Amino acid sequence: MGVAFLTAFVSNYLSGWLGGFYEKMTPFNFWGLHAAISLAGAVGILLFIRPLNRILQPTPS
């Protein structure tokens, strides 16, 4: 439960921090930053999906 609240806190804090750039950046750059963050997350998932599947796969006992 604590980990769930911690991740919610961190994600809300970071989204608020990123939202602070809205007035400082052009709209194209602001939304491009969000697209780049999403793309980096997708690439990270694709890079680690096989090792994670091996780790998380239940072992027969």
DOMARSE-106933 format. One line per 4 residues: number of its first residue (from 0); their letters; for each residue x, y, z of C-alpha. Coordinates in Angstrom, 3 decimals. Example, Ala and Ser with C-alpha at 12.3 -4.5 7.8 and 13.67 -1.06 7.14 Angstrom:
0	as	12.300/-4.500/7.800; 13.670/-1.060/7.140;
//
This chain:
0	mgva	0.000/0.000/0.000; 2.832/2.353/0.835; 4.522/1.712/-2.505; 1.279/2.544/-4.323;
4	flta	1.004/5.854/-2.478; 4.685/6.588/-3.060; 4.393/6.055/-6.823; 1.251/8.213/-6.909;
8	fvsn	3.100/10.953/-5.025; 6.168/10.827/-7.285; 4.135/10.758/-10.507; 1.902/13.656/-9.416;
12	ylsg	4.923/15.655/-8.281; 6.710/15.094/-11.599; 3.625/15.936/-13.658; 3.253/19.181/-11.712;
16	wlgg	6.919/19.957/-12.263; 6.561/19.308/-15.999; 3.399/21.414/-16.083; 5.477/24.339/-14.873;
20	fyek	7.205/24.388/-18.246; 3.943/25.087/-20.096; 4.337/28.870/-20.059; 8.105/28.781/-20.593;
24	mtpf	8.104/26.602/-23.719; 6.365/26.728/-27.058; 3.391/24.360/-27.315; 5.244/22.229/-29.862;
28	nfwg	8.255/21.797/-27.579; 6.102/21.225/-24.495; 4.041/18.447/-26.046; 7.119/17.135/-27.850;
32	lhaa	8.754/16.721/-24.439; 5.775/14.655/-23.286; 5.931/12.560/-26.453; 9.669/11.978/-25.942;
36	isla	9.122/10.876/-22.337; 6.406/8.448/-23.449; 8.596/7.137/-26.254; 11.505/6.620/-23.859;
40	gavg	9.224/4.641/-21.547; 8.015/2.484/-24.436; 11.592/1.804/-25.562; 12.533/0.896/-21.984;
44	illf	9.667/-1.580/-21.788; 10.641/-3.122/-25.127; 14.269/-3.465/-24.024; 13.430/-5.120/-20.720;
48	irpl	10.357/-7.194/-21.594; 12.206/-10.483/-22.122; 14.298/-10.325/-18.932; 11.234/-9.239/-16.966;
52	nril	9.159/-12.084/-18.381; 11.845/-14.558/-17.324; 12.002/-13.098/-13.832; 8.243/-12.813/-13.354;
56	qptp	7.299/-16.159/-14.906; 6.213/-18.605/-12.213; 8.481/-21.610/-11.800; 6.874/-25.042/-11.571;
60	s	7.424/-26.638/-8.185;
//
